[in-house]
């Protein structure tokens, strides 16, 4: 199982969708939310996502398809 740390930035619209839940259900990945800031219509979160490489790829493609920006969280989380 592989793990990666990503930052998801939600524009209006996708911020109200259950994207993390859908990732778990559809792609069998394991999320660990490390940091987040969610407002009524926008937000961001940093999470560790674990799974097989093809599952991770599909989960990230799903989030991108929703309009969520997927990026490197460089400096957003204290190690540990």
C-alpha positions in Angstrom: 0.0 0.0 0.0 1.3 3.4 -1.0 0.6 6.7 0.9 0.8 10.3 -0.4 0.0 13.7 1.2 -2.0 16.1 -0.9 -3.8 19.5 -0.5 -7.3 19.8 -1.9 -8.6 23.3 -2.6 -12.4 23.4 -3.1 -14.0 26.2 -5.1 -17.7 27.0 -4.7 -19.8 24.0 -5.6 -17.4 21.0 -5.0 -16.9 22.2 -1.4 -20.5 21.0 -0.6 -20.0 17.6 -2.3 -19.1 14.5 -0.3 -15.9 14.0 -2.3 -13.8 12.3 0.5 -16.7 9.8 1.2 -17.0 9.0 -2.5 -13.2 8.4 -2.7 -13.4 5.9 0.1 -16.5 4.2 -1.2 -15.6 4.1 -4.9 -11.8 3.7 -4.9 -11.2 1.9 -1.5 -8.6 4.5 -0.4 -8.0 5.4 3.2 -7.9 9.1 4.1 -6.3 10.7 7.1 -7.3 14.4 7.4 -4.2 16.3 8.7 -5.5 19.9 8.5 -8.5 21.7 7.1 -10.4 24.9 6.7 -13.9 24.6 5.4 -16.3 27.6 5.1 -19.8 27.6 3.8 -19.0 27.3 0.1 -15.2 27.0 -0.2 -12.3 25.4 1.7 -9.1 23.4 1.6 -7.8 20.3 3.4 -4.5 18.5 3.6 -4.8 14.7 3.9 -2.8 11.6 3.7 -4.3 9.2 1.2 -3.4 5.5 1.2 -4.1 2.7 -1.2 -2.8 0.9 -4.3 -1.4 3.2 -7.0 -4.3 2.6 -9.4 -6.8 3.4 -6.6 -4.9 6.6 -5.7 -4.7 7.7 -9.4 -8.5 7.1 -9.8 -9.3 9.0 -6.5 -7.2 12.0 -7.6 -8.7 12.0 -11.1 -12.2 11.9 -9.5 -11.4 15.0 -7.3 -9.9 16.9 -10.3 -13.0 16.0 -12.3 -15.2 17.7 -9.6 -13.2 20.9 -10.1 -11.1 20.4 -7.0 -7.5 21.6 -7.2 -5.1 18.9 -6.1 -1.6 20.1 -5.2 1.5 19.4 -3.0 0.9 20.6 0.6 4.5 21.7 1.0 4.8 23.4 4.4 1.1 23.0 5.4 1.6 20.2 8.0 4.1 19.7 10.8 5.9 16.4 10.4 4.5 13.4 12.2 
